[in-house]
Amino acid sequence: MKIAIIGTGNLGKSIAKGLIQNNSFSQLFLTKRNIEELNEFKELPNVFISSNNKEAITASDVLIFAVQPTHLEALLKETDSLLSDNHIVISTVAGFSIEKMEALIGSDTTIIRAMPNTAIAVGKSMTCLSGNTQKKEDLKIATTIFNQLGTSMIIPENQMQAATVICASGIAFWMRLIRATTQAAIQLGFDAKEAQELAMHTSEGAANLLIATGNHPEEEIDKVTTPKGCTIEGLNEMEHKGLSAALIQGMVASFNKINTIKKEN
């Protein structure tokens, strides 16, 4: 499979690293205006670096657009004449609808919106997908790509904004929670390196417990809370200070912001 990542910034690099790690392509084209920023990929087999988007698009089957929202419209207009029936267009651009992309490149083109997160660089992304295609094989190609880079879920497009907040912005929210846990561990006597290791692996373990068991979080919480114990004391203090409310309100604020971005585009 010949894949091009158009606009290889932070997210594009993360996708590229995941694809390379999993050997998920026959040829991989990475484009960016300043190609010096892609030097880490320069000597890798079957990876081609270019500032020429047209060259990469013509040579590829799957096109992953990972540019800023303000750049996508002009780029798609340039792309339209280069597209064939065999192309699959995948956009990771937040707030840019399939309908608007169809207006630029036509409704006959397979267009799939994908919202991965930067954990794709280590094969652990939660990626939501939505497409305009009736071709099951096209959606299968997209899910195959992203399942090799973590886990994917096909959702209705009207849920894509919320998925962006939960999955893409969600990485930052979880990083902040891990940072706070690290800071608490330092205050309780661990050095910084130990504290972060404790926070990271405890967070990973909690997520893996739910993934492996399918349990509700409260089921696992019940297993470690005892009457008059230290766990329930800590949980109650966190809730008293507004932990859950702050997290929910923050995510709703992000959702409201992303809808503003959508209107502007």
C-alpha positions as CSV (number, residue, x, y, z in Angstrom):
1,M,0.0,0.0,0.0
2,K,1.4,3.4,-1.0
3,I,0.5,6.0,1.6
4,A,1.2,9.8,1.6
5,I,1.0,12.0,4.7
6,I,0.4,15.5,3.5
7,G,1.5,17.9,6.2
8,T,3.9,16.0,8.4
9,G,3.7,18.1,11.6
10,N,3.4,16.7,15.1
11,L,0.4,14.4,14.4
12,G,1.7,13.5,10.9
13,K,5.1,12.5,12.4
14,S,3.3,10.4,15.0
15,I,1.3,8.6,12.3
16,A,4.5,8.1,10.3
17,K,6.3,6.6,13.3
18,G,3.4,4.2,13.9
19,L,3.2,3.1,10.2
20,I,7.0,2.6,10.1
21,Q,7.0,0.6,13.4
22,N,4.3,-1.7,12.0
23,N,5.7,-1.8,8.5
24,S,2.2,-0.9,7.2
25,F,3.1,0.3,3.7
26,S,5.0,-0.5,0.6
27,Q,6.0,3.2,0.1
28,L,5.5,6.1,2.5
29,F,5.6,9.7,1.3
30,L,6.0,12.5,3.9
31,T,5.5,16.1,2.8
32,K,6.3,19.4,4.6
33,R,7.3,22.8,3.5
34,N,10.5,22.6,5.6
35,I,11.7,19.1,4.9
36,E,14.7,19.6,7.2
37,E,12.3,18.9,10.0
38,L,11.8,15.4,8.6
39,N,15.5,14.4,8.6
40,E,14.8,11.7,11.2
41,F,13.0,9.8,8.4
42,K,15.4,10.5,5.6
43,E,17.4,7.3,5.5
44,L,14.6,4.8,6.2
45,P,13.8,2.3,3.5
46,N,10.8,3.1,1.2
47,V,10.2,6.4,2.9
48,F,10.3,9.5,0.7
49,I,10.6,13.1,2.0
50,S,9.3,15.9,-0.2
51,S,8.0,19.4,-0.2
52,N,6.0,18.6,-3.4
53,N,2.5,17.6,-2.4
54,K,1.5,16.9,-6.0
55,E,4.3,14.4,-6.5
56,A,3.3,12.6,-3.3
57,I,-0.4,12.5,-4.1
58,T,0.2,11.2,-7.6
59,A,2.5,8.4,-6.4
60,S,0.1,7.2,-3.6
61,D,-3.1,5.3,-3.1
62,V,-4.0,6.5,0.4
63,L,-3.7,10.2,1.2
64,I,-3.7,11.2,4.9
65,F,-4.1,15.0,5.3
66,A,-2.7,16.2,8.6
67,V,-2.5,19.9,8.0
68,Q,-3.9,22.8,10.0
69,P,-7.7,23.5,9.4
70,T,-6.9,26.9,7.7
71,H,-4.7,25.2,5.1
72,L,-6.9,22.3,4.1
73,E,-9.3,24.1,1.7
74,A,-6.6,25.5,-0.5
75,L,-4.8,22.2,-0.5
76,L,-7.8,20.2,-1.5
77,K,-8.5,22.6,-4.4
78,E,-4.9,21.9,-5.6
79,T,-5.5,18.2,-5.1
80,D,-8.7,17.8,-7.0
81,S,-7.3,17.4,-10.5
82,L,-4.8,14.8,-9.3
83,L,-7.3,12.4,-7.7
84,S,-8.3,9.1,-9.3
85,D,-11.1,6.6,-8.5
86,N,-8.5,4.6,-6.6
87,H,-7.6,7.3,-4.2
88,I,-8.8,7.2,-0.6
89,V,-8.7,10.6,1.1
90,I,-8.3,10.5,4.9
91,S,-8.5,13.8,6.8
92,T,-7.3,14.2,10.4
93,V,-8.3,17.9,10.4
94,A,-10.6,18.8,13.2
95,G,-13.8,20.7,12.4
96,F,-13.7,20.2,8.6
97,S,-16.8,18.2,7.5
98,I,-17.0,15.5,4.8
99,E,-19.7,17.7,3.1
100,K,-17.3,20.6,2.8
101,M,-14.5,18.3,1.5
102,E,-17.0,16.8,-1.1
103,A,-17.7,20.4,-2.3
104,L,-14.0,20.8,-3.0
105,I,-13.1,17.4,-4.5
106,G,-16.4,15.8,-5.4
107,S,-18.7,13.3,-3.7
108,D,-17.4,10.4,-5.9
109,T,-14.1,10.4,-4.0
110,T,-13.8,8.2,-1.0
111,I,-13.4,10.6,2.0
112,I,-12.8,9.3,5.5
113,R,-12.4,11.5,8.5
114,A,-10.0,10.1,11.1
115,M,-9.3,11.4,14.6
116,P,-6.3,9.7,16.1
117,N,-4.2,10.9,18.9
118,T,-0.5,11.3,19.3
119,A,-0.2,7.9,21.0
120,I,-0.3,6.6,17.5
121,A,3.5,7.0,17.5
122,V,3.7,4.0,20.0
123,G,0.8,2.0,18.5
124,K,-1.7,3.0,21.2
125,S,-4.0,5.5,19.5
126,M,-7.8,5.5,20.0
127,T,-8.9,6.6,16.5
128,C,-12.5,7.4,15.5
129,L,-13.4,7.0,11.8
130,S,-16.3,8.3,9.7
131,G,-16.7,8.1,5.9
132,N,-18.9,9.0,2.9
133,T,-18.1,5.7,1.2
134,Q,-20.4,2.7,0.6
135,K,-17.4,0.7,-0.4
136,K,-16.8,-1.6,2.6
137,E,-13.3,-2.3,1.3
138,D,-12.3,1.4,1.6
139,L,-13.4,1.6,5.2
140,K,-11.7,-1.8,5.8
141,I,-8.5,-0.3,4.5
142,A,-8.8,2.7,6.8
143,T,-9.6,0.5,9.9
144,T,-6.8,-1.8,9.0
145,I,-4.3,1.1,8.9
146,F,-5.5,2.5,12.3
147,N,-6.0,-0.8,14.0
148,Q,-2.3,-1.5,13.4
149,L,-1.6,1.8,15.2
150,G,-3.9,1.1,18.2
151,T,-7.7,0.7,18.2
152,S,-10.3,2.2,15.9
153,M,-14.0,2.8,16.0
154,I,-16.4,3.7,13.2
155,I,-18.8,6.4,14.3
156,P,-21.4,8.7,12.8
157,E,-19.8,12.0,11.6
158,N,-22.0,14.0,13.9
159,Q,-20.1,12.5,16.8
160,M,-16.7,13.4,15.4
161,Q,-16.4,16.7,17.3
162,A,-17.0,15.0,20.6
163,A,-14.6,12.2,19.7
164,T,-11.9,14.8,19.0
165,V,-12.3,16.1,22.5
166,I,-12.4,12.7,24.1
167,C,-9.6,11.1,22.2
168,A,-7.3,13.7,20.7
169,S,-7.5,16.4,23.3
170,G,-8.0,13.6,25.8
171,I,-4.3,12.8,25.6
172,A,-3.5,16.2,27.1
173,F,-6.1,15.8,29.8
174,W,-4.6,12.4,30.9
175,M,-1.1,13.8,30.8
176,R,-2.2,16.5,33.2
177,L,-3.7,13.9,35.5
178,I,-0.5,11.9,35.4
179,R,1.5,15.1,36.0
180,A,-0.6,15.9,39.1
181,T,-0.1,12.3,40.4
182,T,3.6,12.7,39.9
183,Q,3.6,16.0,41.8
184,A,1.7,14.3,44.7
185,A,4.2,11.4,44.7
186,I,7.1,13.9,45.0
187,Q,5.4,15.6,47.9
188,L,5.0,12.2,49.5
189,G,8.7,11.5,49.3
190,F,9.7,10.0,46.0
191,D,12.2,11.6,43.7
192,A,10.9,13.0,40.3
193,K,11.9,10.1,38.2
194,E,10.4,7.5,40.6
195,A,7.3,9.6,41.0
196,Q,6.6,9.8,37.2
197,E,7.3,6.0,36.8
198,L,4.8,5.3,39.6
199,A,2.2,7.6,38.0
200,M,2.6,6.3,34.4
201,H,2.5,2.6,35.2
202,T,-0.4,2.9,37.6
203,S,-2.4,4.8,35.0
204,E,-1.5,2.2,32.4
205,G,-2.6,-0.6,34.7
206,A,-5.9,1.1,35.5
207,A,-6.7,1.4,31.8
208,N,-5.6,-2.2,31.0
209,L,-7.8,-3.6,33.8
210,L,-10.9,-2.0,32.2
211,I,-9.8,-3.1,28.7
212,A,-9.2,-6.7,29.8
213,T,-12.2,-7.2,32.1
214,G,-14.8,-4.9,30.4
215,N,-15.7,-3.8,33.9
216,H,-17.2,-0.4,34.9
217,P,-14.6,1.8,36.7
218,E,-16.6,1.7,39.8
219,E,-16.3,-2.1,40.0
220,E,-12.5,-1.7,40.1
221,I,-12.8,1.2,42.6
222,D,-14.9,-1.0,44.9
223,K,-12.1,-3.6,45.0
224,V,-9.6,-1.1,46.5
225,T,-11.9,0.9,48.8
226,T,-12.5,-0.4,52.4
227,P,-14.6,1.1,55.1
228,K,-12.8,4.0,56.8
229,G,-9.8,3.3,54.5
230,C,-7.3,5.7,52.9
231,T,-8.6,5.2,49.4
232,I,-12.1,6.3,50.0
233,E,-10.8,9.2,52.1
234,G,-8.7,10.3,49.2
235,L,-11.5,9.8,46.6
236,N,-14.0,11.8,48.7
237,E,-11.5,14.7,49.2
238,M,-10.9,14.8,45.4
239,E,-14.6,14.9,44.7
240,H,-15.1,17.5,47.4
241,K,-12.5,19.6,45.5
242,G,-14.4,19.0,42.2
243,L,-12.2,16.5,40.3
244,S,-14.9,14.9,38.3
245,A,-16.8,18.2,37.8
246,A,-13.7,20.0,36.6
247,L,-12.8,17.2,34.1
248,I,-16.3,17.1,32.7
249,Q,-16.5,20.9,32.5
250,G,-13.1,21.1,30.8
251,M,-14.1,18.6,28.2
252,V,-17.4,20.4,27.5
253,A,-15.4,23.7,27.1
254,S,-13.2,22.0,24.6
255,F,-16.2,20.7,22.7
256,N,-17.7,24.2,22.6
257,K,-14.4,25.5,21.3
258,I,-14.2,22.9,18.5
259,N,-17.7,23.7,17.4
260,T,-16.6,27.4,17.1
261,I,-13.7,26.3,14.9
262,K,-16.1,24.3,12.7
263,K,-18.3,27.4,12.2
264,E,-15.2,29.5,11.3
265,N,-14.2,26.9,8.7
